[in-house]
């Protein structure tokens, strides 16, 4: 059974950076696109970034130029590098493996001075 575990969230000041990690229990990158979603209080969950099996990436307009998704096949881990963070980036961030319809437990990111 595929399990996804996120880490790396925390409190950061506006303009700061964080790197989120999502570790998979098995090697899933050859089978599945991996997504990062986020959900802010009172809002719907939204897709932030995705990396396909071929390594192509896509980003929401709100994070283009600030966030970078990447993966390390050897470590079965996908990353989300978040730079120039804004208060509106505050949310719980989740990774999602599309092929397996599997979510991680989420990690809280809070951007505040």
VMD Tcl script that draws the C-alpha trace (Angstrom):
set ca {
  {0.00 0.00 0.00}
  {1.38 3.38 -0.99}
  {1.92 5.84 1.83}
  {2.91 9.48 1.47}
  {4.46 11.46 4.32}
  {4.93 15.23 4.08}
  {7.38 17.26 6.12}
  {9.05 20.65 6.13}
  {6.18 22.96 7.02}
  {6.43 25.68 9.62}
  {6.23 29.37 10.38}
  {8.13 31.74 8.10}
  {8.16 35.49 7.60}
  {6.91 37.07 4.37}
  {9.62 36.87 1.73}
  {11.12 33.77 3.29}
  {11.54 30.24 1.97}
  {10.57 26.72 2.92}
  {11.14 23.35 1.30}
  {8.44 20.73 1.67}
  {9.17 17.04 1.21}
  {6.83 14.18 0.37}
  {8.32 10.74 0.87}
  {6.62 7.75 -0.74}
  {6.79 4.28 0.77}
  {7.51 2.73 -2.63}
  {8.88 3.91 -5.96}
  {5.83 5.42 -7.63}
  {7.33 7.99 -9.94}
  {7.33 5.71 -12.98}
  {3.59 5.22 -12.60}
  {2.16 8.41 -11.20}
  {2.06 12.13 -11.55}
  {2.73 13.70 -8.15}
  {0.85 16.82 -7.12}
  {1.14 19.38 -4.36}
  {-2.19 20.82 -3.22}
  {-2.97 23.33 -0.52}
  {-6.03 24.20 1.49}
  {-6.45 27.45 3.39}
  {-9.07 27.86 6.12}
  {-12.52 28.27 4.62}
  {-11.29 27.62 1.09}
  {-11.33 24.68 -1.28}
  {-8.27 22.56 -1.83}
  {-6.33 23.84 -4.85}
  {-3.64 22.37 -7.06}
  {-0.34 24.20 -6.63}
  {2.16 22.21 -8.67}
  {2.57 18.87 -10.43}
  {5.36 16.72 -11.82}
  {4.55 14.03 -14.37}
  {6.16 10.64 -14.89}
  {8.15 12.21 -17.73}
  {9.37 14.98 -15.45}
  {7.26 17.78 -16.88}
  {6.08 20.36 -14.38}
  {3.04 22.61 -14.07}
  {2.20 25.39 -11.65}
  {-0.76 27.42 -10.55}
  {-0.54 31.01 -11.76}
  {-0.42 32.21 -8.17}
  {2.90 30.45 -7.50}
  {4.67 30.58 -10.87}
  {8.17 31.94 -10.54}
  {8.17 31.42 -6.76}
  {7.63 27.67 -6.25}
  {9.57 24.80 -7.78}
  {8.52 21.16 -7.76}
  {11.16 18.46 -8.15}
  {11.68 14.80 -7.39}
  {14.46 12.49 -6.33}
  {13.78 9.06 -7.77}
  {16.43 7.39 -5.65}
  {14.79 8.66 -2.46}
  {11.18 8.23 -3.64}
  {10.67 11.85 -2.62}
  {9.06 14.86 -4.26}
  {9.89 18.38 -3.09}
  {8.24 21.76 -3.21}
  {10.71 24.63 -2.89}
  {8.77 27.74 -1.91}
  {10.47 31.12 -2.19}
  {9.24 34.69 -1.78}
  {6.45 33.44 0.43}
  {3.40 35.61 0.99}
  {0.78 35.55 3.76}
  {-1.72 34.23 1.22}
  {0.41 31.09 0.85}
  {-0.64 30.11 4.37}
  {-2.36 26.73 4.14}
  {-2.07 23.04 4.82}
  {-0.05 21.53 1.98}
  {-0.71 17.99 0.77}
  {0.97 15.74 -1.72}
  {-1.13 13.47 -3.92}
  {-0.28 10.48 -6.09}
  {-2.82 10.49 -8.89}
  {-2.42 6.92 -10.10}
  {-3.01 5.59 -6.60}
  {-5.54 8.25 -5.52}
  {-3.47 8.56 -2.36}
  {-3.09 11.65 -0.17}
  {-0.49 12.47 2.43}
  {-1.49 13.73 5.88}
  {-0.57 17.35 5.15}
  {1.89 19.84 6.59}
  {1.05 23.32 7.85}
  {2.70 26.35 6.28}
  {2.15 29.70 7.97}
  {3.53 32.92 6.49}
  {3.34 35.73 9.00}
  {5.43 38.46 10.55}
}
mol new
graphics top color blue
foreach p $ca { graphics top sphere $p radius 0.5 }
foreach p [lrange $ca 0 end-1] q [lrange $ca 1 end] { graphics top cylinder $p $q radius 0.2 }
display resetview
